[in-house]
Amino acid sequence: MPLITIELASKSLDKNQKERLYREMTDLMHDITGIRKDAFLIYLHENSTDNVGSGGIMLSEKLKNQ
């Protein structure tokens, strides 16, 4: 069973956005691999920008400066 893991460092997606993400990611992977759509599992991890670092700096701080 293929597993797709998506890590986001941003504001949370709403239910409609998540449904679209699951549907379109499944369609894309099915088109590329030929694997049945119902075989895919997708894990979505939504991370606070305080929980992501880049270049030794919290992502939330980097985004404030942009």
C-alpha positions, 0 to 999 in steps of 0.5 A: 500500500503506497504511503504519501506523507505531506509536511506543511509549515503554514497555517492549517488547511480547511476541510475543503482544501484537505479534501482537494489535496487528497483527491488531486494527489491520489489522482496524480500518483495513480496517473503516474504509477498506475496503482489503484487509487484506493491503495494510497494512504496520505498522511498530512502533518500540519506544523506550526511555523514555530516548530520549523527551523531554517538556517538556525532561525525559527521559520515564524521569525523568518516569515515576519521579516519578509 
